[in-house]
Amino acid sequence: MSDTPSEKSFFDKSRRPFLMRKIHSLTGVAPVGAYMVFHLWENSKALQGQHEYDEMVKGITKMPYLPLLEATILLPLLFHAVYGVKLALEGRPNVRHYTYSRNWMYTLQRTTGILAFLFIGFHLYEYWWQKVLGKLAHDQFYTELCARMSSSIGPVPVTALIYVFGIAACVFHFVNGLWGFCFSWGITVSRRSQRAAALVLGLAGIAIFLLGANTAIYFATGARLAVFGVPKSTARTCAEITYVPAGGEPRLTP
């Protein structure tokens, strides 16, 4: 009589795809998703003027163990992005044959994941990498953002549009992914709880997007979508910074 085979280890090779998907799902919520919301909230301080924004950036750059904190965000982000691209390339969308809402959400989740990956890479190179190389000091972020976001090709504010659509892709990917996280981790089991989660997360997604888009539009135009974060009368704002070409090179003039 043969022995009953023992249960497979949680880390067994056959269970590796399951484990990887769970880690991928978890890193999308924390730290990646949570940091995105925090990052958009912190950057909204730009609406209060350059001084408040510079102080916020200075406070972050002076944090103890900053490289370690950045690693705890960037490494999970890298894993989530690379493994997410793998899942997106392996997926087989079939919305033409099955036009169910969740089928569309599956397709949009993978599409926005690719777009978010490209946008975040662009954003990190434009600012974080320049800071690492020593080319961008903490008190230069505000004017640099005003300059680049307000630049245009003809009448089209290309950089600002990239940021608005990039933020939209990131927020949708996070919120829809959070719905999937709640379902796959057994938090929302019933149909009623799933519908409630979709409503709450949909409203939260709109609020997070407006938070980020408001800041992007402010950097591009000096105008605000919402009446909050009004700067002091003495604060220097993006509306007072003009982006002008000089000898073919952009520069800022107060």
Secondary structure, DSSP 4 states (H G I P E B T S, - for coil): -PPPPPPPPTT-GGGHHHHHHHHHHHHIIIIIIHHHHHHHHHHGGGGG-HHHHHHHHHHHHT-TTHHHHHHHHHHHHHHHHHHHHHHHHH----TTT---HHHHHHHHHHHHHHHHHHHHHHHIIIIIHHHHTTSS-GGGHHHHHHHHHH--BTTB-HHHHHHHHHHHHHHHHHHHHHHHHHHHTTSS-SHHHHHHHHHHHHHHHHHHHHHHHHHHHHHHHS--SSS-SPPPTT---GGG-EEEEETTEEEEE-
